[in-house]
Amino acid sequence: MTDPAIAANGLRKSYGDKTVLDGVDLAVPEGTIFSLLGPNGAGKTTAVKVLSTLISPDPASGRIRVGGHDLTTAPQAVRAAIGVTGQFSAVDGLITGEENMLLMADLHHLSRLEGRQVTAELLERFDLTEAAKKPASTYSGGMKRRLDIAMTLVGNPRIIFLDEPTTGLDPRSRHTMWQIIRELVSDGVTVFLTTQYLEEADELADRIAVLNDGKIAAQGTAEELKRLIPGGHVRLRFTDPAAYQSAASALREVTCDDESLTLQLPSDGSQRELRSILDRLDSNGIEADELTVHTPDLDDVFFALTGGTAIPTQPKEAAR
Ligand SMILES: Nc1ncnc2c1ncn2[C@@H]1O[C@H](COP(=O)(O)OP(=O)(O)OP(=O)(O)O)[C@@H](O)[C@H]1O
């Protein structure tokens, strides 16, 4: 098995006596999107800054490897493997988009010809060719973010940290950014994304970690996280009142709605639970007209995990 692109054990970071990250464990497989979610001030940006070598972890931290290199002993090698964009944008507003790109190419020691080629390709890919000769200060928020990512890609990084890449963007620009992120991953790049938009994590991330109080409160796929909290249920709708009545007495823990002939019963939506419901209906010769599964959405998960509501212990498969 290959090394994860990012692997942190017991990552700690304090500012004075304020502990921001209190033993964070993360493993991000290569070529996947990992999203770190958390309320304002949870420490997301701090995690990005540590993992991208902008600040040092506390000495009490465990082993942290990024791109196969040790963060503490080989920070230069880590820097060569990664790109960072986000709240600390590298875009210089006084010069044009093209000049920003060429400057980046210079920093990466590309020849003039290579620099021009890469710049033209990336400006085209990010739909900035038309604006290339205008000062970056005249760009819209979405254009600036696209330029920022294009500049990061000049160095051909295998791992990209995106710190809140769509904050403040309108829905169209946000969707464009999502498309860009998906394309990066389809090229094999690993993306570490922080976001305050749960929908964004749900849409993009292979795995999500929820940061709360300096610790990872839970991590897993969006589906695994949704199964962690109560609120999921199965709804059965009938057109035949007799079938509805039989189902109401055959099933346990049902809530009945006699008017709409609908039954609702709590369920985590797992295959095992659905099978047991269907088996019970079958063995009583009952057929529902409609069966729908309702799982809590990520908003419910986020509030439950970061609002102090008790949640059940995380099952093994979600903790892996
Ligand atoms: N240089 C610093 N010195 C002291 N405290 C800091 C410093 N940088 C961040 N903090 C504190 O660390 C905590 C975490 O901040 P961080 O920016 O990592 O949170 P965040 O999850 O990214 O929040 P947001 O969603 O608001 O961007 C905050 O309480 C912040 O005040």
The ligand as a MOL file (V3000), in Angstrom:
LIG
                    3D

  0  0  0     0  0            999 V3000
M  V30 BEGIN CTAB
M  V30 COUNTS 31 33 0 0 0
M  V30 BEGIN ATOM
M  V30 1 N -0.9250 33.7900 15.6910 0
M  V30 2 C -1.8500 33.4870 16.6160 0
M  V30 3 N -1.6530 33.8080 17.9160 0
M  V30 4 C -2.5710 33.5050 18.8640 0
M  V30 5 N -3.7450 32.8650 18.6100 0
M  V30 6 C -4.0010 32.5200 17.3300 0
M  V30 7 C -3.0690 32.8150 16.2730 0
M  V30 8 N -3.6020 32.3440 15.1120 0
M  V30 9 C -4.8010 31.7830 15.4410 0
M  V30 10 N -5.0330 31.8870 16.7680 0
M  V30 11 C -6.2280 31.3910 17.4810 0
M  V30 12 O -6.3560 30.0060 17.2270 0
M  V30 13 C -7.7280 29.6440 17.0900 0
M  V30 14 C -7.9320 28.9050 15.7820 0
M  V30 15 O -7.7840 29.8050 14.6980 0
M  V30 16 P -7.8900 29.3390 13.1740 0
M  V30 17 O -7.7060 30.5360 12.3280 0
M  V30 18 O -7.0150 28.1810 12.9330 0
M  V30 19 O -9.3960 28.8510 13.1430 0
M  V30 20 P -10.3170 28.4890 11.8970 0
M  V30 21 O -10.9700 27.1710 12.2500 0
M  V30 22 O -9.5480 28.5310 10.6300 0
M  V30 23 O -11.4070 29.6180 11.9570 0
M  V30 24 P -12.2020 30.4170 10.7740 0
M  V30 25 O -13.2490 29.4770 10.2690 0
M  V30 26 O -12.8020 31.5400 11.5560 0
M  V30 27 O -11.1970 30.8190 9.7510 0
M  V30 28 C -8.5200 30.9320 17.2230 0
M  V30 29 O -9.0200 31.0060 18.5170 0
M  V30 30 C -7.5040 32.0210 16.9650 0
M  V30 31 O -7.8270 33.1680 17.6800 0
M  V30 END ATOM
M  V30 BEGIN BOND
M  V30 1 1 1 2
M  V30 2 1 2 3
M  V30 3 2 2 7
M  V30 4 2 3 4
M  V30 5 1 4 5
M  V30 6 2 5 6
M  V30 7 1 6 7
M  V30 8 1 6 10
M  V30 9 1 7 8
M  V30 10 2 8 9
M  V30 11 1 9 10
M  V30 12 1 10 11
M  V30 13 1 11 12
M  V30 14 1 11 30
M  V30 15 1 12 13
M  V30 16 1 13 14
M  V30 17 1 13 28
M  V30 18 1 14 15
M  V30 19 1 15 16
M  V30 20 2 16 17
M  V30 21 1 16 18
M  V30 22 1 16 19
M  V30 23 1 19 20
M  V30 24 2 20 21
M  V30 25 1 20 22
M  V30 26 1 20 23
M  V30 27 1 23 24
M  V30 28 2 24 25
M  V30 29 1 24 26
M  V30 30 1 24 27
M  V30 31 1 28 29
M  V30 32 1 28 30
M  V30 33 1 30 31
M  V30 END BOND
M  V30 END CTAB
M  END
